[in-house]
Amino acid sequence: MDQALIPICASSDVEEGGRGVRFPVTAGSYDTTGFVVRYHGVVHGYLNRCAHVPIELDWVEGEFFESSGLYLMCSTHGAIYAPESGRCMGGPCRGGRLRPIVVLEQDQQIFWQPDEFVTPRRA
């Protein structure tokens, strides 16, 4: 990995198929959030922006999964996404996908890595 890793949270803060954690980022020229969730024991990170309309997914901070814990869901229009790939599985986002953010879990911590589009939030 070329860029420095930025800490998000403790591994225990992200629940399997449940509560995720938001973190501040700049995407292009906009200050927004990314998020990390755990699915089948693996952490996945995405820009917190629906593929249908660029709004945040979580209906309450950190609540990204729908009730079964199998899909991520946009709280506004009900678009559902596969947590392991970010691919739209149903709803108005069909054919779209969430923008991934590289995340890494090590030493009981979760980190993210900036790229050419998603960078640390400006001060």
N, CA, C and O atoms as CSV, one atom per row, in Angstrom:
chain,resi,resn,atom,element,x,y,z
A,1,MET,N,N,0.845,-1.180,0.000
A,1,MET,CA,C,0.000,0.000,0.000
A,1,MET,C,C,0.887,1.238,0.000
A,1,MET,O,O,1.807,1.353,0.809
A,2,ASP,N,N,0.608,2.148,-0.899
A,2,ASP,CA,C,1.463,3.311,-1.078
A,2,ASP,C,C,1.235,4.391,-0.026
A,2,ASP,O,O,2.195,4.964,0.488
A,3,GLN,N,N,-0.005,4.669,0.294
A,3,GLN,CA,C,-0.323,5.759,1.204
A,3,GLN,C,C,-0.415,5.252,2.636
A,3,GLN,O,O,-0.637,4.066,2.881
A,4,ALA,N,N,-0.242,6.158,3.558
A,4,ALA,CA,C,-0.322,5.813,4.976
A,4,ALA,C,C,-1.737,5.364,5.333
A,4,ALA,O,O,-2.722,5.875,4.799
A,5,LEU,N,N,-1.814,4.407,6.239
A,5,LEU,CA,C,-3.109,3.942,6.724
A,5,LEU,C,C,-3.596,4.886,7.811
A,5,LEU,O,O,-2.811,5.374,8.624
A,6,ILE,N,N,-4.896,5.136,7.814
A,6,ILE,CA,C,-5.507,6.049,8.778
A,6,ILE,C,C,-6.441,5.243,9.679
A,6,ILE,O,O,-7.311,4.532,9.175
A,7,PRO,N,N,-6.281,5.338,10.998
A,7,PRO,CA,C,-7.140,4.554,11.890
A,7,PRO,C,C,-8.601,5.002,11.828
A,7,PRO,O,O,-8.903,6.191,11.725
A,8,ILE,N,N,-9.506,4.006,11.896
A,8,ILE,CA,C,-10.945,4.278,11.952
A,8,ILE,C,C,-11.458,4.001,13.359
A,8,ILE,O,O,-12.033,4.878,14.004
A,9,CYS,N,N,-11.242,2.755,13.836
A,9,CYS,CA,C,-11.820,2.355,15.121
A,9,CYS,C,C,-11.221,1.029,15.576
A,9,CYS,O,O,-10.423,0.416,14.868
A,10,ALA,N,N,-11.615,0.606,16.752
A,10,ALA,CA,C,-11.259,-0.724,17.238
A,10,ALA,C,C,-12.074,-1.762,16.472
A,10,ALA,O,O,-13.217,-1.499,16.098
A,11,SER,N,N,-11.501,-2.924,16.241
A,11,SER,CA,C,-12.211,-4.001,15.538
A,11,SER,C,C,-13.539,-4.337,16.200
A,11,SER,O,O,-14.519,-4.629,15.515
A,12,SER,N,N,-13.578,-4.300,17.504
A,12,SER,CA,C,-14.796,-4.658,18.247
A,12,SER,C,C,-15.943,-3.663,18.047
A,12,SER,O,O,-17.080,-3.964,18.411
A,13,ASP,N,N,-15.671,-2.487,17.477
A,13,ASP,CA,C,-16.720,-1.489,17.244
A,13,ASP,C,C,-17.592,-1.821,16.033
A,13,ASP,O,O,-18.656,-1.228,15.857
A,14,VAL,N,N,-17.152,-2.761,15.203
A,14,VAL,CA,C,-17.878,-3.107,13.980
A,14,VAL,C,C,-18.467,-4.502,14.150
A,14,VAL,O,O,-17.732,-5.484,14.260
A,15,GLU,N,N,-19.805,-4.586,14.172
A,15,GLU,CA,C,-20.502,-5.835,14.463
A,15,GLU,C,C,-20.801,-6.614,13.189
A,15,GLU,O,O,-21.153,-6.028,12.164
A,16,GLU,N,N,-20.664,-7.909,13.253
A,16,GLU,CA,C,-20.997,-8.796,12.143
A,16,GLU,C,C,-22.450,-8.591,11.718
A,16,GLU,O,O,-23.365,-8.824,12.508
A,17,GLY,N,N,-22.669,-8.153,10.465
A,17,GLY,CA,C,-24.017,-7.957,9.939
A,17,GLY,C,C,-24.831,-6.944,10.716
A,17,GLY,O,O,-26.060,-6.947,10.646
A,18,GLY,N,N,-24.160,-6.081,11.454
A,18,GLY,CA,C,-24.865,-5.111,12.292
A,18,GLY,C,C,-24.239,-3.736,12.195
A,18,GLY,O,O,-23.893,-3.269,11.110
A,19,ARG,N,N,-24.101,-3.112,13.316
A,19,ARG,CA,C,-23.631,-1.739,13.380
A,19,ARG,C,C,-22.254,-1.570,12.728
A,19,ARG,O,O,-21.329,-2.343,12.974
A,20,GLY,N,N,-22.150,-0.537,11.892
A,20,GLY,CA,C,-20.891,-0.162,11.268
A,20,GLY,C,C,-20.391,1.138,11.875
A,20,GLY,O,O,-20.985,1.664,12.817
A,21,VAL,N,N,-19.303,1.647,11.333
A,21,VAL,CA,C,-18.712,2.892,11.830
A,21,VAL,C,C,-18.457,3.828,10.658
A,21,VAL,O,O,-17.879,3.439,9.643
A,22,ARG,N,N,-18.901,5.069,10.821
A,22,ARG,CA,C,-18.641,6.124,9.840
A,22,ARG,C,C,-17.314,6.796,10.166
A,22,ARG,O,O,-16.873,6.809,11.315
A,23,PHE,N,N,-16.677,7.361,9.122
A,23,PHE,CA,C,-15.452,8.123,9.349
A,23,PHE,C,C,-15.375,9.248,8.320
A,23,PHE,O,O,-15.853,9.096,7.196
A,24,PRO,N,N,-14.775,10.377,8.701
A,24,PRO,CA,C,-14.747,11.553,7.819
A,24,PRO,C,C,-13.757,11.388,6.669
A,24,PRO,O,O,-12.639,10.907,6.855
A,25,VAL,N,N,-14.193,11.798,5.474
A,25,VAL,CA,C,-13.341,11.786,4.279
A,25,VAL,C,C,-13.690,12.995,3.419
A,25,VAL,O,O,-14.705,13.661,3.624
A,26,THR,N,N,-12.818,13.254,2.451
A,26,THR,CA,C,-13.131,14.186,1.370
A,26,THR,C,C,-13.163,13.358,0.097
A,26,THR,O,O,-12.203,12.654,-0.216
A,27,ALA,N,N,-14.264,13.440,-0.635
A,27,ALA,CA,C,-14.424,12.702,-1.889
A,27,ALA,C,C,-14.470,13.729,-3.008
A,27,ALA,O,O,-15.443,14.471,-3.147
A,28,GLY,N,N,-13.407,13.763,-3.802
A,28,GLY,CA,C,-13.304,14.822,-4.803
A,28,GLY,C,C,-13.109,16.130,-4.071
A,28,GLY,O,O,-12.094,16.333,-3.406
A,29,SER,N,N,-14.078,17.016,-4.193
A,29,SER,CA,C,-13.991,18.306,-3.494
A,29,SER,C,C,-15.024,18.437,-2.377
A,29,SER,O,O,-15.221,19.531,-1.849
A,30,TYR,N,N,-15.693,17.325,-2.006
A,30,TYR,CA,C,-16.755,17.385,-1.008
A,30,TYR,C,C,-16.375,16.655,0.279
A,30,TYR,O,O,-15.896,15.522,0.241
A,31,ASP,N,N,-16.592,17.308,1.403
A,31,ASP,CA,C,-16.420,16.657,2.698
A,31,ASP,C,C,-17.645,15.792,2.943
A,31,ASP,O,O,-18.777,16.261,2.832
A,32,THR,N,N,-17.417,14.539,3.274
A,32,THR,CA,C,-18.494,13.577,3.464
A,32,THR,C,C,-18.016,12.506,4.435
A,32,THR,O,O,-17.123,12.764,5.243
A,33,THR,N,N,-18.590,11.319,4.373
A,33,THR,CA,C,-18.161,10.223,5.235
A,33,THR,C,C,-17.967,8.953,4.422
A,33,THR,O,O,-18.562,8.766,3.360
A,34,GLY,N,N,-17.119,8.093,4.954
A,34,GLY,CA,C,-17.005,6.723,4.497
A,34,GLY,C,C,-17.570,5.871,5.617
A,34,GLY,O,O,-17.903,6.381,6.687
A,35,PHE,N,N,-17.678,4.566,5.371
A,35,PHE,CA,C,-18.116,3.683,6.451
A,35,PHE,C,C,-17.474,2.318,6.286
A,35,PHE,O,O,-17.058,1.923,5.197
A,36,VAL,N,N,-17.408,1.619,7.399
A,36,VAL,CA,C,-16.887,0.263,7.417
A,36,VAL,C,C,-17.919,-0.627,8.100
A,36,VAL,O,O,-18.517,-0.252,9.108
A,37,VAL,N,N,-18.116,-1.827,7.521
A,37,VAL,CA,C,-19.016,-2.832,8.084
A,37,VAL,C,C,-18.285,-4.173,8.083
A,37,VAL,O,O,-17.250,-4.334,7.437
A,38,ARG,N,N,-18.844,-5.124,8.817
A,38,ARG,CA,C,-18.270,-6.478,8.851
A,38,ARG,C,C,-19.328,-7.437,8.299
A,38,ARG,O,O,-20.493,-7.401,8.696
A,39,TYR,N,N,-18.884,-8.305,7.362
A,39,TYR,CA,C,-19.778,-9.298,6.773
A,39,TYR,C,C,-18.983,-10.575,6.542
A,39,TYR,O,O,-17.937,-10.552,5.892
A,40,HIS,N,N,-19.480,-11.692,7.075
A,40,HIS,CA,C,-18.777,-12.983,7.035
A,40,HIS,C,C,-17.358,-12.856,7.581
A,40,HIS,O,O,-16.417,-13.454,7.060
A,41,GLY,N,N,-17.227,-12.062,8.642
A,41,GLY,CA,C,-15.961,-11.923,9.345
A,41,GLY,C,C,-14.951,-10.978,8.714
A,41,GLY,O,O,-13.864,-10.784,9.258
A,42,VAL,N,N,-15.296,-10.384,7.569
A,42,VAL,CA,C,-14.373,-9.513,6.836
A,42,VAL,C,C,-14.894,-8.078,6.878
A,42,VAL,O,O,-16.096,-7.849,6.738
A,43,VAL,N,N,-13.992,-7.108,7.071
A,43,VAL,CA,C,-14.412,-5.707,7.036
A,43,VAL,C,C,-14.396,-5.198,5.594
A,43,VAL,O,O,-13.525,-5.554,4.800
A,44,HIS,N,N,-15.381,-4.357,5.279
A,44,HIS,CA,C,-15.535,-3.756,3.958
A,44,HIS,C,C,-15.777,-2.264,4.150
A,44,HIS,O,O,-16.530,-1.864,5.037
A,45,GLY,N,N,-15.139,-1.443,3.319
A,45,GLY,CA,C,-15.294,0.002,3.423
A,45,GLY,C,C,-15.852,0.595,2.141
A,45,GLY,O,O,-15.510,0.165,1.040
A,46,TYR,N,N,-16.717,1.592,2.301
A,46,TYR,CA,C,-17.336,2.264,1.160
A,46,TYR,C,C,-17.526,3.745,1.451
A,46,TYR,O,O,-17.577,4.167,2.606
A,47,LEU,N,N,-17.627,4.514,0.391
A,47,LEU,CA,C,-18.047,5.902,0.499
A,47,LEU,C,C,-19.517,5.880,0.897
A,47,LEU,O,O,-20.295,5.114,0.330
A,48,ASN,N,N,-19.904,6.691,1.844
A,48,ASN,CA,C,-21.281,6.696,2.342
A,48,ASN,C,C,-22.166,7.516,1.396
A,48,ASN,O,O,-22.641,8.601,1.731
A,49,ARG,N,N,-22.364,6.952,0.208
A,49,ARG,CA,C,-23.124,7.653,-0.835
A,49,ARG,C,C,-23.846,6.608,-1.679
A,49,ARG,O,O,-23.210,5.745,-2.284
A,50,CYS,N,N,-25.164,6.689,-1.719
A,50,CYS,CA,C,-25.978,5.774,-2.511
A,50,CYS,C,C,-25.648,5.931,-3.995
A,50,CYS,O,O,-25.377,7.038,-4.459
A,51,ALA,N,N,-25.672,4.821,-4.740
A,51,ALA,CA,C,-25.413,4.856,-6.186
A,51,ALA,C,C,-26.575,5.470,-6.953
A,51,ALA,O,O,-26.400,5.909,-8.090
A,52,HIS,N,N,-27.757,5.508,-6.350
A,52,HIS,CA,C,-28.951,6.053,-6.996
A,52,HIS,C,C,-28.964,7.574,-6.932
A,52,HIS,O,O,-29.049,8.245,-7.960
A,53,VAL,N,N,-28.882,8.101,-5.746
A,53,VAL,CA,C,-28.836,9.541,-5.487
A,53,VAL,C,C,-27.728,9.742,-4.457
A,53,VAL,O,O,-27.691,9.007,-3.470
A,54,PRO,N,N,-26.833,10.694,-4.640
A,54,PRO,CA,C,-25.684,10.824,-3.724
A,54,PRO,C,C,-26.061,11.330,-2.326
A,54,PRO,O,O,-25.766,12.466,-1.954
A,55,ILE,N,N,-26.725,10.445,-1.562
A,55,ILE,CA,C,-27.080,10.740,-0.169
A,55,ILE,C,C,-26.516,9.628,0.710
A,55,ILE,O,O,-26.213,8.540,0.221
A,56,GLU,N,N,-26.376,9.899,1.994
A,56,GLU,CA,C,-25.834,8.904,2.911
A,56,GLU,C,C,-26.814,7.747,3.082
A,56,GLU,O,O,-28.030,7.935,3.057
A,57,LEU,N,N,-26.265,6.552,3.255
A,57,LEU,CA,C,-27.088,5.347,3.356
A,57,LEU,C,C,-27.726,5.145,4.722
A,57,LEU,O,O,-28.899,4.780,4.802
A,58,ASP,N,N,-26.981,5.375,5.798
A,58,ASP,CA,C,-27.460,4.971,7.120
A,58,ASP,C,C,-28.649,5.800,7.599
A,58,ASP,O,O,-28.673,7.025,7.480
A,59,TRP,N,N,-29.637,5.081,8.147
A,59,TRP,CA,C,-30.860,5.723,8.635
A,59,TRP,C,C,-30.682,6.257,10.046
A,59,TRP,O,O,-31.334,7.231,10.423
A,60,VAL,N,N,-29.823,5.647,10.818
A,60,VAL,CA,C,-29.339,6.127,12.110
A,60,VAL,C,C,-27.835,5.935,12.002
A,60,VAL,O,O,-27.389,4.956,11.403
A,61,GLU,N,N,-27.053,6.825,12.554
A,61,GLU,CA,C,-25.608,6.722,12.382
A,61,GLU,C,C,-25.089,5.319,12.679
A,61,GLU,O,O,-25.282,4.789,13.773
A,62,GLY,N,N,-24.430,4.730,11.689
A,62,GLY,CA,C,-23.842,3.405,11.826
A,62,GLY,C,C,-24.747,2.244,11.462
A,62,GLY,O,O,-24.298,1.098,11.446
A,63,GLU,N,N,-26.023,2.516,11.168
A,63,GLU,CA,C,-26.970,1.451,10.808
A,63,GLU,C,C,-27.070,1.365,9.287
A,63,GLU,O,O,-27.821,2.114,8.662
A,64,PHE,N,N,-26.303,0.440,8.696
A,64,PHE,CA,C,-26.240,0.289,7.244
A,64,PHE,C,C,-26.951,-0.961,6.751
A,64,PHE,O,O,-27.400,-0.995,5.605
A,65,PHE,N,N,-27.064,-1.991,7.587
A,65,PHE,CA,C,-27.696,-3.236,7.182
A,65,PHE,C,C,-29.209,-3.164,7.322
A,65,PHE,O,O,-29.730,-2.497,8.216
A,66,GLU,N,N,-29.914,-3.864,6.419
A,66,GLU,CA,C,-31.352,-4.009,6.598
A,66,GLU,C,C,-31.570,-5.067,7.678
A,66,GLU,O,O,-30.596,-5.630,8.179
A,67,SER,N,N,-32.809,-5.351,8.049
A,67,SER,CA,C,-33.108,-6.140,9.242
A,67,SER,C,C,-32.555,-7.561,9.229
A,67,SER,O,O,-32.294,-8.108,10.300
A,68,SER,N,N,-32.366,-8.179,8.073
A,68,SER,CA,C,-31.842,-9.548,8.040
A,68,SER,C,C,-30.329,-9.607,8.251
A,68,SER,O,O,-29.791,-10.671,8.559
A,69,GLY,N,N,-29.634,-8.471,8.089
A,69,GLY,CA,C,-28.189,-8.437,8.205
A,69,GLY,C,C,-27.470,-8.984,6.988
A,69,GLY,O,O,-26.266,-9.235,7.041
A,70,LEU,N,N,-28.204,-9.177,5.873
A,70,LEU,CA,C,-27.614,-9.728,4.656
A,70,LEU,C,C,-27.238,-8.678,3.622
A,70,LEU,O,O,-26.366,-8.915,2.786
A,71,TYR,N,N,-27.885,-7.523,3.670
A,71,TYR,CA,C,-27.658,-6.479,2.671
A,71,TYR,C,C,-27.496,-5.118,3.332
A,71,TYR,O,O,-28.061,-4.850,4.392
A,72,LEU,N,N,-26.708,-4.264,2.676
A,72,LEU,CA,C,-26.655,-2.860,3.052
A,72,LEU,C,C,-27.847,-2.197,2.383
A,72,LEU,O,O,-28.225,-2.580,1.276
A,73,MET,N,N,-28.447,-1.203,3.041
A,73,MET,CA,C,-29.641,-0.593,2.478
A,73,MET,C,C,-29.610,0.923,2.606
A,73,MET,O,O,-29.244,1.462,3.651
A,74,CYS,N,N,-29.995,1.600,1.538
A,74,CYS,CA,C,-30.145,3.048,1.577
A,74,CYS,C,C,-31.444,3.374,2.299
A,74,CYS,O,O,-32.511,2.887,1.927
A,75,SER,N,N,-31.347,4.187,3.315
A,75,SER,CA,C,-32.514,4.509,4.133
A,75,SER,C,C,-33.544,5.357,3.400
A,75,SER,O,O,-34.707,5.386,3.803
A,76,THR,N,N,-33.154,6.042,2.345
A,76,THR,CA,C,-34.072,6.954,1.665
A,76,THR,C,C,-34.933,6.263,0.617
A,76,THR,O,O,-36.150,6.448,0.613
A,77,HIS,N,N,-34.338,5.474,-0.271
A,77,HIS,CA,C,-35.106,4.875,-1.366
A,77,HIS,C,C,-35.115,3.354,-1.340
A,77,HIS,O,O,-35.695,2.739,-2.235
A,78,GLY,N,N,-34.496,2.728,-0.350
A,78,GLY,CA,C,-34.548,1.286,-0.205
A,78,GLY,C,C,-33.641,0.494,-1.127
A,78,GLY,O,O,-33.800,-0.721,-1.239
A,79,ALA,N,N,-32.701,1.140,-1.785
A,79,ALA,CA,C,-31.736,0.409,-2.615
A,79,ALA,C,C,-30.951,-0.537,-1.722
A,79,ALA,O,O,-30.556,-0.159,-0.619
A,80,ILE,N,N,-30.716,-1.772,-2.186
A,80,ILE,CA,C,-29.948,-2.725,-1.389
A,80,ILE,C,C,-28.672,-3.128,-2.129
A,80,ILE,O,O,-28.642,-3.229,-3.355
A,81,TYR,N,N,-27.631,-3.351,-1.347
A,81,TYR,CA,C,-26.296,-3.628,-1.875
A,81,TYR,C,C,-25.704,-4.857,-1.206
A,81,TYR,O,O,-25.950,-5.108,-0.027
A,82,ALA,N,N,-24.916,-5.628,-1.965
A,82,ALA,CA,C,-24.171,-6.755,-1.405
A,82,ALA,C,C,-23.030,-6.190,-0.563
A,82,ALA,O,O,-22.217,-5.422,-1.078
A,83,PRO,N,N,-22.949,-6.548,0.710
A,83,PRO,CA,C,-21.923,-5.955,1.573
A,83,PRO,C,C,-20.497,-6.306,1.167
A,83,PRO,O,O,-19.579,-5.530,1.433
A,84,GLU,N,N,-20.289,-7.453,0.532
A,84,GLU,CA,C,-18.928,-7.860,0.173
A,84,GLU,C,C,-18.419,-7.217,-1.109
A,84,GLU,O,O,-17.211,-7.207,-1.348
A,85,SER,N,N,-19.317,-6.673,-1.950
A,85,SER,CA,C,-18.885,-6.090,-3.223
A,85,SER,C,C,-19.397,-4.675,-3.454
A,85,SER,O,O,-18.859,-3.956,-4.296
A,86,GLY,N,N,-20.429,-4.264,-2.720
A,86,GLY,CA,C,-21.042,-2.954,-2.946
A,86,GLY,C,C,-21.951,-2.922,-4.157
A,86,GLY,O,O,-22.472,-1.864,-4.508
A,87,ARG,N,N,-22.153,-4.070,-4.810
A,87,ARG,CA,C,-22.987,-4.121,-6.012
A,87,ARG,C,C,-24.460,-4.001,-5.636
A,87,ARG,O,O,-24.916,-4.609,-4.668
A,88,CYS,N,N,-25.196,-3.209,-6.414
A,88,CYS,CA,C,-26.625,-3.042,-6.178
A,88,CYS,C,C,-27.344,-4.345,-6.489
A,88,CYS,O,O,-27.157,-4.929,-7.557
A,89,MET,N,N,-28.163,-4.794,-5.556
A,89,MET,CA,C,-28.903,-6.045,-5.713
A,89,MET,C,C,-30.390,-5.804,-5.946
A,89,MET,O,O,-31.116,-6.740,-6.279
A,90,GLY,N,N,-30.850,-4.582,-5.781
A,90,GLY,CA,C,-32.262,-4.299,-5.987
A,90,GLY,C,C,-32.601,-2.873,-5.631
A,90,GLY,O,O,-31.893,-2.216,-4.868
A,91,GLY,N,N,-33.698,-2.405,-6.200
A,91,GLY,CA,C,-34.127,-1.035,-5.956
A,91,GLY,C,C,-33.694,-0.109,-7.072
A,91,GLY,O,O,-33.274,-0.575,-8.131
A,92,PRO,N,N,-33.786,1.184,-6.859
A,92,PRO,CA,C,-33.535,2.151,-7.930
A,92,PRO,C,C,-32.081,2.278,-8.374
A,92,PRO,O,O,-31.793,3.010,-9.321
A,93,CYS,N,N,-31.169,1.587,-7.717
A,93,CYS,CA,C,-29.751,1.684,-8.068
A,93,CYS,C,C,-29.308,0.578,-9.009
A,93,CYS,O,O,-28.115,0.456,-9.285
A,94,ARG,N,N,-30.233,-0.232,-9.509
A,94,ARG,CA,C,-29.887,-1.437,-10.283
A,94,ARG,C,C,-28.782,-1.160,-11.298
A,94,ARG,O,O,-28.857,-0.222,-12.092
A,95,GLY,N,N,-27.750,-2.009,-11.247
A,95,GLY,CA,C,-26.601,-1.853,-12.122
A,95,GLY,C,C,-25.504,-0.991,-11.531
A,95,GLY,O,O,-24.392,-0.966,-12.059
A,96,GLY,N,N,-25.789,-0.281,-10.443
A,96,GLY,CA,C,-24.786,0.575,-9.814
A,96,GLY,C,C,-24.038,-0.166,-8.724
A,96,GLY,O,O,-24.285,-1.344,-8.464
A,97,ARG,N,N,-23.125,0.543,-8.096
A,97,ARG,CA,C,-22.409,-0.038,-6.965
A,97,ARG,C,C,-21.872,1.078,-6.081
A,97,ARG,O,O,-21.692,2.214,-6.519
A,98,LEU,N,N,-21.627,0.728,-4.846
A,98,LEU,CA,C,-21.026,1.671,-3.910
A,98,LEU,C,C,-19.552,1.851,-4.259
A,98,LEU,O,O,-18.921,0.934,-4.785
A,99,ARG,N,N,-19.010,3.015,-3.973
A,99,ARG,CA,C,-17.600,3.327,-4.232
A,99,ARG,C,C,-16.768,2.724,-3.101
A,99,ARG,O,O,-16.902,3.158,-1.957
A,100,PRO,N,N,-15.905,1.728,-3.385
A,100,PRO,CA,C,-15.120,1.099,-2.317
A,100,PRO,C,C,-14.029,2.006,-1.766
A,100,PRO,O,O,-13.502,2.875,-2.461
A,101,ILE,N,N,-13.711,1.781,-0.509
A,101,ILE,CA,C,-12.567,2.395,0.156
A,101,ILE,C,C,-11.751,1.234,0.712
A,101,ILE,O,O,-12.299,0.353,1.375
A,102,VAL,N,N,-10.459,1.226,0.448
A,102,VAL,CA,C,-9.597,0.152,0.938
A,102,VAL,C,C,-9.502,0.235,2.454
A,102,VAL,O,O,-9.136,1.268,3.015
A,103,VAL,N,N,-9.842,-0.880,3.109
A,103,VAL,CA,C,-9.729,-0.966,4.570
A,103,VAL,C,C,-8.896,-2.189,4.928
A,103,VAL,O,O,-8.813,-3.151,4.164
A,104,LEU,N,N,-8.287,-2.130,6.099
A,104,LEU,CA,C,-7.424,-3.202,6.582
A,104,LEU,C,C,-7.659,-3.364,8.075
A,104,LEU,O,O,-7.793,-2.387,8.812
A,105,GLU,N,N,-7.705,-4.607,8.498
A,105,GLU,CA,C,-7.855,-4.890,9.925
A,105,GLU,C,C,-6.579,-5.574,10.407
A,105,GLU,O,O,-6.183,-6.618,9.887
A,106,GLN,N,N,-5.947,-4.974,11.400
A,106,GLN,CA,C,-4.744,-5.573,11.992
A,106,GLN,C,C,-4.609,-5.112,13.431
A,106,GLN,O,O,-4.975,-3.989,13.779
A,107,ASP,N,N,-4.075,-6.004,14.265
A,107,ASP,CA,C,-3.856,-5.703,15.687
A,107,ASP,C,C,-5.100,-5.137,16.363
A,107,ASP,O,O,-5.022,-4.186,17.141
A,108,GLN,N,N,-6.254,-5.740,16.054
A,108,GLN,CA,C,-7.530,-5.356,16.677
A,108,GLN,C,C,-7.964,-3.923,16.357
A,108,GLN,O,O,-8.732,-3.318,17.104
A,109,GLN,N,N,-7.467,-3.392,15.246
A,109,GLN,CA,C,-7.835,-2.045,14.793
A,109,GLN,C,C,-8.233,-2.120,13.317
A,109,GLN,O,O,-7.801,-3.014,12.589
A,110,ILE,N,N,-9.061,-1.167,12.890
A,110,ILE,CA,C,-9.450,-1.052,11.483
A,110,ILE,C,C,-8.919,0.273,10.967
A,110,ILE,O,O,-9.060,1.309,11.617
A,111,PHE,N,N,-8.301,0.229,9.779
A,111,PHE,CA,C,-7.684,1.384,9.136
A,111,PHE,C,C,-8.244,1.536,7.721
A,111,PHE,O,O,-8.766,0.583,7.143
A,112,TRP,N,N,-8.127,2.744,7.172
A,112,TRP,CA,C,-8.467,2.947,5.764
A,112,TRP,C,C,-7.291,3.584,5.049
A,112,TRP,O,O,-6.423,4.206,5.661
A,113,GLN,N,N,-7.289,3.408,3.717
A,113,GLN,CA,C,-6.208,3.939,2.899
A,113,GLN,C,C,-6.771,4.933,1.881
A,113,GLN,O,O,-7.649,4.580,1.094
A,114,PRO,N,N,-6.273,6.172,1.890
A,114,PRO,CA,C,-6.692,7.160,0.893
A,114,PRO,C,C,-6.307,6.710,-0.517
A,114,PRO,O,O,-5.404,5.891,-0.687
A,115,ASP,N,N,-6.990,7.245,-1.516
A,115,ASP,CA,C,-6.637,6.999,-2.911
A,115,ASP,C,C,-6.744,8.319,-3.675
A,115,ASP,O,O,-6.785,9.384,-3.060
A,116,GLU,N,N,-6.789,8.262,-4.987
A,116,GLU,CA,C,-6.802,9.491,-5.785
A,116,GLU,C,C,-8.090,10.306,-5.631
A,116,GLU,O,O,-8.094,11.503,-5.923
A,117,PHE,N,N,-9.178,9.683,-5.181
A,117,PHE,CA,C,-10.462,10.383,-5.060
A,117,PHE,C,C,-10.894,10.579,-3.603
A,117,PHE,O,O,-11.422,11.632,-3.245
A,118,VAL,N,N,-10.672,9.576,-2.780
A,118,VAL,CA,C,-11.079,9.644,-1.372
A,118,VAL,C,C,-9.838,9.898,-0.530
A,118,VAL,O,O,-8.920,9.079,-0.477
A,119,THR,N,N,-9.833,11.055,0.127
A,119,THR,CA,C,-8.672,11.511,0.893
A,119,THR,C,C,-9.106,11.916,2.304
A,119,THR,O,O,-10.301,12.045,2.567
A,120,PRO,N,N,-8.154,12.116,3.205
A,120,PRO,CA,C,-8.530,12.574,4.549
A,120,PRO,C,C,-9.292,13.900,4.454
A,120,PRO,O,O,-9.010,14.738,3.598
A,121,ARG,N,N,-10.251,14.063,5.346
A,121,ARG,CA,C,-11.048,15.285,5.335
A,121,ARG,C,C,-10.157,16.482,5.570
A,121,ARG,O,O,-9.247,16.455,6.399
A,122,ARG,N,N,-10.436,17.531,4.825
A,122,ARG,CA,C,-9.669,18.770,4.972
A,122,ARG,C,C,-9.931,19.381,6.326
A,122,ARG,O,O,-11.022,19.240,6.877
A,123,ALA,N,N,-8.948,20.050,6.858
A,123,ALA,CA,C,-9.071,20.679,8.200
A,123,ALA,C,C,-9.946,21.916,8.141
A,123,ALA,O,O,-10.161,22.569,9.162
